[in-house]
Amino acid sequence: MREKTIDYVLRATWMAVTKMYNEEAGKKGSTMSTGFALLSIDPENGTPSTSLGPKMGMEATSLSRTLKAMEEKGLIFRKKNPQDGRGVLIHLTPFGKEMRNFSREVVFTFDNVVRKNIPKEKLDTFLEVFQIINDLIASKKIYSNQESISS
């Protein structure tokens, strides 16, 4: 393939971001997926376990593994949901809140450095393009018409 496809650029960039986040998380004995989960849990009221998967875009089995590891590391604890006795709320421990703050700082540092190095107009265009790509995917317009695919 002579030209890099949009898919290639997306995957290569996301792999680089993932590697960078995992390297930073590794300094504290954590992972990117743990950091993402920490950021997805309400630090004050907890979060229903059933809403975490969709919120994070994770499959139930992967999420279960991540939550189990987080519980073993003392980052979270589970508590029955007082409004729904069948459900469970995931709460952060004090250590979990500390690691959540670390994760927030890592994400904001990345965001701030990118914003300082890319002109606002270009960043606005980048975000607009990604929104359009997400809309195309969500509306199932990519593969609904095979004629739109060119060789």
N, C-alpha and C positions, 0 to 999 in steps of 0.2 A: 504494500500500500504506500503510495507516494505521499499523499497528504494525510495529516493527522485528522481523524474524525472527531466530531464533537464528543462522542462517547469516549474516545481515547483520552482526550484532554480532561474530561470530567473525572474519569477513573484515576488517571495518573495524579491529578491534583488532589483528589480525595485521599488517595493512598499516601501521598506526601503529608497531608494534614494529619491523617491518622497516625502515621509514624511519629510525627512531631509531638502530637498530644500524648501518645504512649510513652515516648521518651521522657516528657515532663512528668507524667503521672508516675512513671517508674522511679523517679527520684524520691517519691514518697511511698513506694511499694504498692502503687495502685495501677489502674488501667484506664484507658479512655472510656470504655463502656461503664465502668464503675463511676467515673466522674460524671458522665452523662446521666446516669441514674440518680446520682446525688443531686444534680441540678434539676431533675424532674420531680423530686419529692418536695412537697410543701414543708418548709422547715418548722412551721409553727403547728399546723393541724394534721400533718401527715397526709398521705395520698392513698386512695384505695388501690390495692394491688391490681385490680382488674383494669384500671384506667392507665396504669404505667406502660403496658405493652403498646397500646395504640399511640400514646403520647410520645413514645420513644421510637416507634416503628420497628419494634422487636417482636419476634415470635415468642410464644409462651414458654417453650422449652429453654430458649436462650436466656430469657428474662428470669426464669426460675433458677437457672445456674448462677446468674449474676447476683440475684438477691440472696441466694444461699451463701455465696462467697462473701458478700457484704455483711451478712449476719455473723458469719464465722470470724470476720475481722473486727467485729464490734462497731460497725458503722450504722447499722439499723436494728430495729426490733419491730416485731409484729404485734398488733393489738386488735382485738375484735372491734369491728365498726359499730359504734353505739346506735347509728341510725339504720343499720342493716346487719342483723345478727349473723347472717350467712357470710358476710364479707369481712375482709381483713384490711386494716390500715397499716401502711408502712410508715414508721416514724424514724427520724434521725436521732442517733445518740449524740451526746456532746462531741465525741470524736468524729461522728458523721457530719455534724455541723461545721467542725473545723476543716474537715476534708472538702466539704461543699464550698467553703470560702476559698480554699486553695484552687479548686476546679474553676470557680468563677473568675478568679484572678488570671488563671492560665488562658481562659477563653477571652476575657477582656483585653489582655495583653496582646494576643494575636489580632483581635479586632482593631485595636488602637494602632498597632504597627502597620497593618494593611491600610487603614484609613489615612495614616500620615504619609504613606508612600504612593498612593493612587489618587489622582485628582478626583474631586467629588463628582464631576460630570461623568467620568469614566466609570466610577463605582456605581453611580445611579443607573447607567446603561447596563452594566453587568448585572445588577440586581433585577432590573426590568427584564432582561433576557432570561434569567433563571426563572422568573415568575411566569413568563410565557411558556417556557419549556415545561414547568410544573403543570400549568393549565392544560397544555396539549396532552400531557400524560393523563391527567385526571379526567379529561373529557373523552379519553379513549380515541383521540383523533390521529394517533400515530399509525396504527395498523388497521384501522377500520376501513380504509380505502387503499387497497394494494396498489392502485395507480399512482399514489403519492410517493411510492418508493421507487427511486430510479437506480439503475445499475451503475 
